[in-house]
Amino acid sequence: MSRDVRSLQQESPLVFELSRPGRSGYQVPPTSDTLPEFEVPANLKRHTAPRLPEVAENTAVRHYVNLSTRNHHVDKDFYPLGSCTMKYNPKINDELAGLRGFSLISPWQPAADIQGALQLLRDLSDALLEVTGMDDITLQPAAGAQGEFTALLMFRAYHLKQGNARKRIVIPDSAHGTNPASIVLAGYGVTQLPSDSKGLMDIDALKRTLDEDVAGLMITNPNTIGLFESNIAKIIDLVHEAGGLVYMDGANLNALMGIARPGDMGFDACHMNLHKTFSTPHGGGGPGSGPVAVSGKLAKYLPVPVITRKNGLLDWEFDRPDSIGSVHTFYGNFGMHVRALAYIKSMGGDGLAAISENAIINANYIRSKLSSAYQIFLHRPCMHEAVFSGNLQKAKGVRTTDIAKRLLDYGIHPPTVYFPLLVPECLMIEPTESETRETLDEFVDVMLKIDREASENPEMLKHAPYTTPVRRLDEAGAARNLNIRYFNDADA
Ligand SMILES: Cc1ncc(COP(=O)(O)O)c(C=O)c1O
């Protein structure tokens, strides 16, 4: 058990009161009151008022509240999307990110004006380094996927510096789709290895593929089947012996805090999804943030700028000759950094460790409660997510997609389905620590009810959902041809 994460000091969210103007602690940058007036150029100004509906305030509020209920979100109901850690986003995070001293600053301001913000970025960096056990970090990437890409560019820079232009990155077949995409984008070839019969990395297959062309290995730990890679030390040694680097896809870090650290395992780099483990919003509620922590040997390749102290003041440092450059404007999504630090400070080290322990307990609770009706993929305790196959329901004429759609009729977001690909009719359920026992029990009851429906009326399940604003969509088509126009029910 890592003790270090627990040593992170717990602070009441009220400590952020210190960032209000006029108080000590975080120094407050100037607000809009003290910023110079900005004049919009005449040719960009409107000459006529925009056509906006004139409505009463309560009509406007009802309009938005009603719209917000047409989609599913974590404030509406349970959202056990596997590998996505859809935990509750505490509202205190938003309140703190909205403080004028944080929300009205500009990255164009002189560093001397934004000492408080720079200190906050340093504090968040230190906390994330404590959680991961790594040596240095960038907060720039805007998503896990961009973190992967950033780290792979650092791998490339590292190998080129050693005079080696290596060509391939190895991944297991349980890898998230962003892994091969990032590899290709970074200019490498992908070598995918089959998992062994326990759902873990196949060490013999790894040994066979390692040669002087392998730039590194990307591996998710715990993996996307919810299992800890128990041979991780051996795996990392093998890759290092072959001259490669090892990347941990840290999307599932919610299962590791206070239990094990990528740095102690020997990883060279790992990303964290602040919009998963550290409770900042996802997707449409984003933007995201995917900081990358690295071991000492990659530190000089980190994106610029980094924050340094010059003449007693914090400042940006751009003059880093080995840096891969920038991967985001300025220093990433600052509002997410405030939210993540708010979460870390309000939880404290013991709280973060308890989060991971409870995430694991909740997943195993679901795993055991559903095992009477749904086929468990592997008969061993899981980490943060429980993986089932819908094979038993398929035998009744119902596919996993029908189960997923039917859940929407019961007000629950479906789990991740058909991923990882190695599990037939896969249902990957990640309840997270932030759900109550009552919510988990309600979910279990609904899943058992759907199984009974599959026996009694499989045809009915094939046309679910029945209660949502839209029924079955061409999901790939809908994602590719987004129609975000607002329409009235009468237009539908
Ligand atoms: C295992 C894994 N890796 C990487 C990612 C990519 O993260 P992001 O969506 O922040 O780009 C995800 C996202 O779900 C994931 O589950």
The ligand as a Tripos MOL2 file, in Angstrom:
@<TRIPOS>MOLECULE
LIG
   16    16     1     0     0
SMALL
NO_CHARGES

@<TRIPOS>ATOM
      1 C1         -8.8950    3.0280  -21.1550 C.3       1 LIG1
      2 C2         -9.0940    4.3730  -21.7980 C.ar      1 LIG1
      3 N1         -8.0480    4.9700  -22.4000 N.ar      1 LIG1
      4 C3         -8.1650    6.1770  -22.9690 C.ar      1 LIG1
      5 C4         -9.3630    6.8550  -22.9890 C.ar      1 LIG1
      6 C5         -9.4420    8.1740  -23.6850 C.3       1 LIG1
      7 O1         -9.6980    9.2300  -22.8210 O.3       1 LIG1
      8 P1        -10.3960   10.5620  -23.3500 P.3       1 LIG1
      9 O2        -11.8290   10.2050  -23.6240 O.co2     1 LIG1
     10 O3        -10.2390   11.5290  -22.2380 O.co2     1 LIG1
     11 O4         -9.6950   10.9800  -24.5900 O.co2     1 LIG1
     12 C6        -10.4890    6.2670  -22.3900 C.ar      1 LIG1
     13 C7        -11.7940    6.9380  -22.4150 C.2       1 LIG1
     14 O5        -12.8230    6.3970  -22.1150 O.2       1 LIG1
     15 C8        -10.3460    4.9980  -21.7710 C.ar      1 LIG1
     16 O6        -11.3790    4.4050  -21.1730 O.3       1 LIG1
@<TRIPOS>BOND
     1     1     2 1
     2     2     3 ar
     3     2    15 ar
     4     3     4 ar
     5     4     5 ar
     6     5     6 1
     7     5    12 ar
     8     6     7 1
     9     7     8 1
    10     8     9 2
    11     8    10 1
    12     8    11 1
    13    12    13 1
    14    12    15 ar
    15    13    14 2
    16    15    16 1
@<TRIPOS>SUBSTRUCTURE
     1 LIG1         1 GROUP 0 **** ****
